[in-house]
Amino acid sequence: MGWLKSIHDLQVEEVNGSPDTLVVESNIRAIMEDSGLHSAVYRETVAEDGSATLLLRGDASTDVHCVFEFSASAAGQWEVREGITITGSGTALAFRNHDRNSAKTVTATARNTPVYTGSGTLLEAGELAGGGKFSDGGGDAGTINEVVLKYSTDYLLRYIADAAARVVIGVTAWEHD
């Protein structure tokens, strides 16, 4: 039995009643029916040593669960910071509901290019590798496990490019009251 299993394998085990079943499919279905799965994406081209930033904020009483993703055409560093001070909120980004038949919305807000001071608390950080002599550059990274946002708290997702790059910062979110 392998460590990594496909959704199909998990569904088969669930049907066959295997004792070591991880019931991922049921959890995903519950998320979709409860609050919907939403995503916001910010795309920008940045200069060498430039950065792309996205501000994320949950509301005062809803648990907002998020997974973050960073992708860039050149090497650089990414980080997720909590509790920064916002002096200019930037431009609003729309969250898109993955269930195109649903009118549900997410209470979290996302904005690009916020103006901020202070560094807040570093929650996660990493590096994206660049290309080599015989290959195109770029890579992607992000959080594997979900993060539940602290109520009414600002989060900064930032990518700092080592060279000019096309950058994508993505957030996938779902909520529970």
Secondary structure, 3 states (H helix, E strand, C coil): CCCCCCHHHHHHHHHHCCCCCCCHHHHHHHHHHHCCCEEEEEEEEECCCCEEEEEEECCCCCEEEEEEEEEECCCEEEEEEECCEEEECCEEECCEECCCCCCCCCCCEEEECCEEECCCEEEEEEEECCCCCCCCCCEEEECCCCEECCCCCEEEEEEEECCCEEEEEEEEEEEEC
